[in-house]
């Protein structure tokens, strides 16, 4: 079984400030890790994914995430946020086998203000 | 453009009615999923299908039904047995590395 914990339900931040959204996971097998973004009244959009190799993964919209196996974490970061980054962010984990189940965290609401 | 389409975007249902939500994909993916999302909450899995003519219940299947007669299509019926159907419904398909690709969603409201 696997699980995902997003410790922060809401993260307020000022525009142009850096941000980190935290994600921790548990799994008994090797994992694939994902971050999704959801804007109001829209579906989820894949931001980035970690499959293997380099632990620093770059995604769309200037986001990046770092896989830390020893701490079982996959935190999402952006050095300078914009108002348009206001959205819900979901972390997700699956096993690395074919057709493994994808488990989502409960989401973090990023609120960017001026 | 490849992707997932859902229709309608907004749907209103009267008490006691069954309604069907459409989900179509042209990504050639075998597996498809239906999720329910309530305000301020995460995703809850309703049903999923790994292959045509086969599907399994997710965590909250009661009051819902699905079919998978074609690879491209995975419609969801919300039956009158679903006591609290007002929610945002998301359809997804699975890619090569277990990532899921989502449609734009259908917002269902019970009048």
Contacts between the chains, C-beta under 8 A, distances in Angstrom:
chain1	res1	chain2	res2	distance
A	32	B	97	5.6
A	32	B	98	5.6
A	32	B	99	7.5
A	34	B	99	5.7
A	36	B	102	7.9
A	41	B	88	7.6
A	41	B	105	7.1
A	41	B	107	7.0
A	42	B	104	5.9
A	42	B	105	6.6
A	43	B	4	7.8
A	43	B	6	7.8
A	43	B	90	5.7
A	43	B	92	8.0
A	43	B	102	3.7
A	43	B	103	5.3
A	43	B	104	4.8
A	43	B	105	5.0
A	44	B	43	8.0
A	44	B	90	7.0
A	44	B	92	7.7
A	44	B	100	7.8
A	44	B	102	4.4
A	45	B	102	7.3
A	46	B	99	5.9
A	46	B	101	7.1
A	49	B	97	6.7
A	49	B	99	5.8
A	51	B	97	5.6
A	90	B	42	7.0
A	90	B	43	7.5
A	92	B	100	8.0
A	94	B	98	4.0
A	95	B	98	7.7
A	98	B	98	8.0
A	99	B	31	6.8
A	99	B	50	6.5
A	99	B	94	7.5
A	99	B	98	7.3
A	100	B	98	5.4
A	102	B	94	7.5
A	102	B	98	5.6
A	102	B	99	7.5
A	102	B	100	5.7
A	104	B	42	5.7
A	104	B	43	5.1
A	105	B	42	6.8
A	106	B	41	7.2
A	106	B	42	4.2
A	107	B	41	7.8
A	107	B	42	5.2
